[in-house]
């Protein structure tokens, strides 16, 4: 089961995205599936099949590049690697600092986030390098799935993503049954 913060953050894109895996539209070179699900200019809602090269480089989809034209942060996240804009990452860190000060969160959470996160920038070809320790954490191999999660991007090992698709469908269906969602 996904942690509730991850599940709630991705529910909007998952409602549609789970059903589109494997759709081929050929919109992006190298993509085997690409469906435009961006709700507005600021949300990251899309599901893509992509590949990492032998050096751990990932070509960012063109539509995401403007969101990541400065520094960005990779961090471990519920079985995947998350890519955050600098603003979103700094906002999360400030919230965690407040929670540590108030005693709601253990200091080890903030320490772990700082130790395991990596600042990255797009290279001139629009790629980021996923460091070996984060590739190992999420078992990222050549085939990956990029899932927009509203405010960040999740990079999943393709078999892991496919293996949890049924559970995600059930979770989304249950949320809508309880009256959540659109």
C-alpha positions, -999 to +999 in steps of 0.1 A: +000+000+000+012+035-008+016+060+021-015+082+022+005+114+013+017+098-019-017+083-027-035+116-022-009+135-041-014+113-072-051+105-071-060+131-097-036+118-123-042+082-114-079+083-122-071+086-158-035+076-161-039+040-149-061+034-179-037+048-205-006+027-200+004+013-234-014+039-255+009+049-283+005+083-298+041+090-309+041+126-296+076+124-283+106+106-298+114+076-277+081+076-258+060+045-261+031+062-245+023+098-241-010+113-232-015+150-224-033+151-190-020+185-178-049+201-160-034+236-162+000+251-169+014+244-134+003+208-127+024+178-136-001+152-146+011+127-172+022+091-174+051+081-197+071+050-205+108+061-208+142+046-206+174+053-186+206+051-205+237+032-193+249+063-174+216+067-156+205+097-177+168+103-182+155+125-210+128+147-195+097+150-216+097+184-234+065+196-217+082+192-183+114+210-191+100+245-185+092+234-149+127+223-144+147+251-161+167+257-129+178+235-101+156+206-092+159+179-065+157+141-067+148+122-036+137+087-025+099+084-023+075+055-015+093+030-038+103+054-065+124+085-071+107+118-069+118+149-089+108+182-073+111+217-085+133+238-063+103+257-049+083+226-041+113+209-025+121+239-004+084+242+006+085+206+017+117+211+037+102+241+055+071+222+064+092+193+077+113+217+097+082+231+113+069+196+121+103+187+136+102+218+158+066+211+169+075+174+177+051+160+150+080+145+130+113+129+141+144+148+132+157+117+114+131+123+087+146+157+078+181+143+082+173+114+059+158+136+033+188+159+033+213+130+031+195+111+003+184+140-019+204+153-049+203+186-066+201+181-104+199+203-135+188+195-170+217+192-194+216+209-229+198+177-242+171+180-215+184+150-194+190+146-158+213+120-142+197+098-116+226+089-092+234+052-086+222+053-050+187+065-060+186+041-090+194+013-065+168+025-040+140+024-065+154-006-085+155+016-116+168-002-146+165+007-183+127+008-185+110+034-163+077+050-159+074+088-154+043+097-135+033+133-129+020+136-094+005+171-095+034+189-078+063+165-085+073+137-108+077+101-098+102+079-116+092+042-112+108+009-122+084-001-150+076-036-136+070-022-101+046+004-116+027-023-136+026-046-105+008-020-084-016-008-111-044-030-099-040-019-064-040+018-075-072+011-095-088-003-063-076+026-042-090+052-066-123+033-069-126+031-031-119+069-028-146+077-053-170+053-036-165+073-004-172+105-022-136+118-028-125+131-061-140+151-089 
